Amino acid sequence: MPNRMAGSAPIRRMLALWILSGSIGCGRIPGPWIAPGSRDSVEVRIATPWNAADRSEAERKLRAAGADLASIRIAWIELPSGFPFDRASVRVPAIHMYLGGPRWEYERLAAAGQLGGAGGEADPAPRVVRRLAIVAGGKGTDAGPSGRPILEDPRVDPVTLTWAEGRLTQQGWLEGYASVLLDYGNAARSAGWQAGTASAAEDRPGTAPVWTLQLASPSEMASSDIVYEEWGAVGSHAADPAACKRILDVLAGPASIEGRRAQTVDDARRSELLADLLGSTLVDAQEELREACEILGRAPANAGAGSPARAWLLEPPPWPPAFVKKLQERGGDHALAMVQDLAARVAPDPEARFWLVQSWLRPTRPIDGSFLAELAGAAGGRLARQADFREWLRREWTAWARQRYRRVARVASGRLPQPG
């Protein structure tokens, strides 16, 4: 988009002040922390979603690290929780470092050329700076997760997405997906479309106990807990990459070398695809899902552990998508032309389109982790990066989920026969 204000110096100055004050929407810059004796200090601008307590703890570690940090002055740039880090670089120029947030945010930053220090003088690889346990915290009369859950949208809340990934890994994909689905279906309130909106809502008086996802310190971590790793890296605009690297060394600690496990771009895309899947089927269709779960709870005769209606509810979406399968079932040249036209519209890249059509010709399978990994790497990752394809896929998953949950509700209430 052309810059219509480029010729106006006063407006440019006002915009610069607006950015520095945080009014542009990606956060504010509090007063910088200056190490003792740092009159001629080097400023390091750190973008982070950490709250004031987390930032104070980081400053405490830096103060205790030694005199070599005395010349470093930190200006914190607050990022809202769930805010994509790569957009922050557009809204606030000259970010020197990033701290906190999940690994896939750093994959996006790396792909956008936002890591590595000025002139590539620092190691661009992100490092683990903190590990926390994701635990179910109770509110009300119970201390544990015996009440109804309050869950956020995994597309905007990284803790929720990490928790869901952990459940899928621990329980196996199909069982884990069913477990997460039931948690959303029995949630105490609807998930919001911004991070923290569901958890921030006021509890209604007299409601049953509820639980939310909370982060616990490493000392409170149990072997069965799902671990949320937060990462950090030196930004590509770092004026003093050595100072930034020193801060990263202190905050990451010696154990961080072990934590720098190989992460590929496909890992990040797979997490994004999982977030799309869960958000489309459990959040965008949550009205229908919650109604189906409520009716199943009132109709035990149609909702037992072995009932077809319950099993039908817990199935993940199929591949090929239901709409594509219906087109194929029509048969004939016209149906084939419609399938090819759809593929051309959502995947203009020839190699990505070829992979997509070939995958549609294979036998129907439920979507699981291995399929999401295949999809993330299809055509060198270009298919998963295609915005039109991702938008179409989200709409297709949501339409399928709404239709499925409505039919389950009708079956459970006796308005339709049990599915075969």
C-alpha positions in Angstrom: 0.0 0.0 0.0 1.5 3.4 -0.9 2.5 5.7 1.9 0.2 8.7 1.5 1.9 10.6 4.3 5.4 10.3 3.0 5.6 14.0 1.9 4.5 15.4 5.3 7.3 15.9 7.8 5.0 17.0 10.7 2.8 14.0 10.2 5.9 11.7 10.1 7.1 13.2 13.4 3.7 12.7 14.9 3.6 9.1 13.7 7.0 8.4 15.2 5.9 9.8 18.6 2.7 7.7 18.3 4.7 4.5 17.7 7.1 5.3 20.6 4.2 5.9 22.9 2.7 2.5 22.0 -0.6 4.0 20.7 -0.3 2.2 17.4 -1.6 -1.0 19.1 1.3 -3.5 19.5 2.1 -2.4 23.0 3.7 0.4 25.0 7.3 1.1 25.9 7.7 1.5 29.7 10.6 3.5 31.2 13.8 1.6 30.4 15.7 -0.4 33.0 19.2 1.0 33.3 21.9 -1.1 34.9 23.7 0.6 37.9 26.5 2.8 36.8 25.4 2.9 33.1 25.6 6.6 32.3 26.9 5.8 28.8 24.6 2.8 28.3 23.7 0.9 25.1 19.9 0.7 24.6 18.4 -2.7 23.8 14.8 -2.6 22.7 13.1 -5.9 23.7 9.6 -6.9 22.4 7.8 -9.4 24.7 4.4 -10.5 25.8 5.6 -10.9 29.4 3.8 -9.0 32.1 5.4 -6.6 34.6 6.3 -9.3 37.0 8.1 -11.4 34.3 10.0 -8.4 33.1 11.1 -7.5 36.7 12.3 -11.1 37.2 14.3 -10.8 33.9 15.9 -7.6 35.1 16.7 -9.2 38.5 18.6 -12.0 36.6 20.5 -9.4 34.6 21.5 -7.4 37.6 22.8 -10.5 39.3 24.7 -11.6 36.2 27.8 -9.3 36.6 29.4 -6.0 35.7 29.6 -6.8 32.0 25.9 -5.8 31.7 26.4 -2.4 33.4 26.4 -0.6 30.0 23.1 -2.1 28.8 19.8 -0.2 29.0 16.6 -2.1 28.3 13.5 -0.5 26.8 10.6 -3.0 27.0 8.1 -3.1 24.2 5.0 -4.9 25.4 3.2 -7.2 22.9 -0.4 -8.3 23.7 -0.7 -12.0 24.4 -1.3 -13.9 21.1 -0.1 -11.0 19.0 1.9 -12.3 16.0 5.5 -11.2 16.5 6.3 -10.7 12.8 3.6 -8.0 12.7 5.3 -6.2 15.6 8.3 -5.5 13.4 6.1 -3.6 11.0 4.4 -1.6 13.7 7.4 -0.8 15.9 10.6 -0.4 13.9 14.1 -1.3 15.2 13.3 -4.1 17.6 16.6 -5.5 18.9 15.4 -8.6 20.7 12.4 -10.8 21.2 11.6 -12.6 24.4 8.8 -15.1 25.3 6.2 -16.7 23.2 6.2 -20.1 21.5 8.6 -21.5 18.9 6.3 -21.0 15.9 6.4 -17.2 16.4 10.2 -17.4 15.9 9.8 -19.5 12.8 7.6 -16.8 11.4 10.2 -14.1 12.4 13.0 -16.1 10.8 11.0 -16.5 7.6 10.4 -12.8 7.5 14.1 -12.0 7.9 13.6 -10.5 11.4 16.3 -12.5 13.3 20.1 -12.6 13.3 21.4 -9.2 14.3 22.5 -6.3 12.0 24.6 -7.7 9.2 24.1 -11.3 10.5 26.6 -10.7 13.4 24.6 -12.8 15.9 23.3 -16.4 15.9 19.8 -16.2 14.4 18.7 -19.4 16.0 16.1 -18.9 18.8 16.8 -20.4 22.2 14.6 -21.6 25.0 14.6 -18.9 27.7 11.9 -20.3 30.1 10.0 -23.6 30.7 6.7 -23.5 32.5 4.2 -26.3 33.3 0.6 -25.9 31.9 -1.7 -26.9 34.8 -5.4 -26.9 35.2 -6.2 -24.3 37.9 -9.5 -24.6 39.8 -11.8 -21.8 40.8 -14.7 -22.2 43.3 -15.0 -25.0 45.8 -12.6 -27.4 44.1 -8.8 -27.0 43.7 -8.5 -29.2 40.7 -10.0 -29.7 37.2 -13.2 -31.3 38.4 -15.5 -28.5 37.2 -16.2 -27.1 33.8 -13.3 -25.7 31.7 -12.8 -22.2 30.4 -10.7 -22.4 27.3 -9.4 -19.8 24.8 -9.2 -20.0 21.0 -6.0 -21.9 20.2 -5.5 -19.7 17.1 -4.7 -16.7 19.3 -3.6 -18.2 22.6 -0.3 -20.1 22.5 -0.7 -21.7 25.9 -4.0 -23.2 24.8 -2.5 -24.5 21.6 0.5 -26.0 23.4 -1.9 -27.7 25.9 -3.9 -29.2 23.0 -0.8 -30.4 21.3 0.3 -32.0 24.5 -3.0 -33.8 25.0 -2.8 -35.2 21.5 0.7 -36.4 22.1 0.0 -37.9 25.5 -3.3 -39.6 24.7 -2.8 -40.5 21.0 -4.3 -38.4 18.3 -7.9 -39.7 18.0 -8.4 -40.1 21.7 -6.7 -36.7 22.4 -8.8 -34.9 19.8 -12.0 -36.4 21.4 -10.9 -35.3 24.9 -10.2 -31.7 23.8 -13.5 -31.6 21.9 -15.4 -32.7 25.0 -13.7 -30.0 27.0 -14.7 -27.3 24.6 -18.2 -28.8 24.3 -18.7 -28.8 28.1 -17.0 -25.4 28.6 -18.4 -23.0 31.2 -18.4 -20.2 28.6 -17.7 -19.6 24.9 -14.1 -19.2 23.8 -13.4 -15.6 22.6 -11.7 -14.7 19.4 -9.0 -12.7 21.2 -6.5 -14.1 23.7 -7.8 -14.0 27.3 -11.4 -13.0 26.6 -12.9 -16.2 27.9 -10.8 -16.3 31.1 -11.3 -12.6 31.8 -15.1 -12.9 31.8 -16.8 -12.6 35.2 -17.9 -15.8 36.8 -21.7 -16.0 37.3 -22.8 -16.3 40.9 -23.7 -19.8 42.0 -22.1 -21.6 39.0 -20.3 -24.9 39.4 -16.5 -24.9 39.9 -14.5 -24.2 36.8 -10.9 -24.6 35.7 -8.6 -22.7 33.4 -5.1 -23.3 32.0 -2.4 -21.7 34.1 1.4 -21.6 34.0 3.4 -23.0 37.0 7.1 -22.6 37.8 9.6 -25.4 37.1 9.7 -26.2 40.8 6.0 -27.1 40.7 6.3 -29.1 37.5 5.3 -32.8 37.5 6.5 -35.4 35.1 3.0 -35.7 33.5 2.6 -31.9 33.0 2.6 -30.4 29.6 5.5 -28.0 29.2 5.2 -24.6 27.6 8.6 -23.5 26.3 9.1 -19.8 25.7 11.8 -18.7 23.3 14.0 -15.7 22.6 16.2 -14.5 19.8 18.3 -11.5 18.6 16.4 -9.4 16.1 17.8 -8.4 12.7 17.7 -4.7 13.7 20.0 -5.1 16.7 22.4 -2.2 16.8 24.7 -4.1 19.3 24.2 -7.9 18.6 26.9 -8.8 21.2 24.9 -7.0 24.0 21.7 -8.7 22.9 23.4 -12.1 22.8 24.8 -11.5 26.3 21.2 -10.9 27.6 20.0 -14.0 25.8 22.9 -16.0 27.4 21.9 -14.9 30.9 18.2 -15.4 30.5 18.5 -18.8 28.7 21.2 -20.2 31.0 23.5 -23.2 30.3 20.6 -25.7 29.9 19.3 -23.8 26.9 21.8 -25.4 24.6 20.0 -28.7 25.2 16.7 -26.9 24.6 17.8 -25.8 21.2 16.4 -28.8 19.5 16.1 -28.8 15.8 12.9 -27.1 14.8 11.9 -26.9 11.1 9.6 -24.5 9.4 7.3 -27.4 8.8 6.9 -27.8 12.6 5.6 -24.3 12.8 3.2 -24.8 9.9 1.9 -28.0 11.4 1.2 -26.1 14.7 -0.6 -23.4 12.7 -2.6 -26.0 10.8 -3.6 -27.7 14.1 -4.7 -24.3 15.4 -6.8 -23.8 12.3 -8.3 -27.3 12.7 -9.2 -26.9 16.4 -10.3 -23.3 16.0 -12.6 -24.1 13.0 -14.2 -27.2 14.6 -14.3 -26.3 18.3 -14.5 -22.5 18.4 -16.2 -21.3 15.2 -18.7 -24.2 15.6 -18.9 -24.0 19.4 -22.5 -23.1 19.5 -23.5 -26.3 17.7 -20.9 -28.3 19.6 -22.1 -27.2 23.0 -25.7 -27.8 22.1 -24.9 -31.4 21.0 -22.9 -32.1 24.2 -25.8 -30.7 26.3 -28.4 -32.9 24.5 -26.1 -35.9 24.8 -25.8 -35.3 28.5 -29.6 -35.3 28.9 -30.1 -38.4 26.7 -28.0 -41.2 28.2 -29.9 -43.8 26.2 -28.5 -42.3 23.0 -25.2 -41.1 24.4 -23.4 -44.0 26.1 -19.8 -44.7 25.7 -20.5 -47.1 22.8 -23.4 -45.2 21.2 -23.0 -44.3 17.5 -24.1 -40.7 18.2 -21.3 -40.2 20.7 -18.7 -41.8 18.4 -19.9 -39.7 15.5 -19.5 -36.6 17.6 -15.9 -37.4 18.5 -14.7 -38.0 15.0 -12.2 -35.5 13.5 -13.0 -34.1 10.0 -12.2 -36.4 7.1 -9.7 -36.0 4.2 -10.7 -35.4 1.4 -13.0 -32.8 2.8 -16.7 -33.6 2.6 -17.5 -31.1 -0.1 -14.7 -32.5 -2.4 -16.0 -36.0 -1.7 -19.5 -35.1 -2.8 -18.2 -33.6 -6.0 -16.2 -36.8 -6.7 -19.3 -39.0 -6.0 -21.2 -37.3 -8.8 -18.8 -38.8 -11.3 -18.3 -37.8 -14.9 -16.3 -35.2 -16.7 -18.3 -32.3 -15.2 -17.5 -33.4 -11.6 -13.8 -33.9 -12.5 -13.7 -30.4 -14.0 -15.3 -28.9 -10.9 -12.7 -30.6 -8.7 -9.9 -29.3 -10.8 -11.4 -25.8 -10.9 -11.6 -25.8 -7.1 -7.9 -26.9 -6.8 -6.8 -24.2 -9.2 -8.7 -21.5 -7.2 -7.3 -22.5 -3.8 -3.8 -23.6 -4.9 -2.5 -21.6 -8.0 1.0 -23.0 -7.5 1.2 -26.0 -10.0 3.1 -28.3 -7.7 0.9 -27.5 -4.7 -2.2 -28.0 -6.9 -0.9 -31.4 -8.1 -0.3 -32.6 -4.5 -3.8 -31.4 -3.5 -5.6 -33.2 -6.3 -3.6 -36.4 -5.7 -4.5 -36.3 -2.0 -8.2 -35.9 -2.9 -8.0 -39.1 -5.0 -6.8 -41.3 -2.2 -9.2 -43.2 0.1 -10.9 -41.2 2.9 -9.0 -40.9 6.1 -9.6 -39.0 9.4 -7.3 -36.0 9.8 -4.6 -36.7 12.4 -1.1 -35.6 13.3 0.6 -37.5 10.5 -1.7 -36.0 7.9 -1.1 -32.4 9.2 2.6 -33.1 8.9 2.2 -34.1 5.3 0.1 -31.1 4.6 2.6 -28.8 6.2 5.4 -30.0 4.0 3.4 -30.4 0.8 5.1 -28.8 -2.3 7.9 -27.5 -0.1 5.4 -25.9 2.3 4.0 -23.6 -0.4 0.5 -25.1 -0.1 0.2 -24.4 3.6 1.5 -20.9 3.0 -1.2 -20.2 0.5 -3.7 -17.8 2.1 -6.6 -18.8 -0.2 -6.1 -22.5 0.5 -6.0 -21.9 4.3 -9.1 -19.7 4.3 -11.0 -22.3 2.2 -9.9 -25.1 4.5 -11.0 -23.3 7.6 -14.4 -22.6 6.1 -14.7 -26.2 5.0 -13.8 -27.6 8.4 -16.3 -25.2 10.1 -19.1 -26.1 7.7 -18.5 -29.8 8.2 -18.4 -29.4 12.0 -21.6 -27.4 12.3 -23.4 -29.9 10.1 -22.0 -32.9 12.1 -22.9 -31.4 15.5 -26.4 -30.5 14.4 -27.0 -34.1 13.2 -25.6 -35.5 16.4 -28.0 -33.3 18.4 -31.0 -34.5 16.3 -30.0 -38.1 16.8 -29.5 -37.7 20.5 -32.9 -36.1 20.9 -34.5 -38.9 18.9 -35.4 -36.7 15.9 -33.2 -38.8 13.6 -32.3 -42.5 13.8 -28.9 -43.5 15.1 -26.2 -43.2 12.4 -24.9 -46.5 10.9 
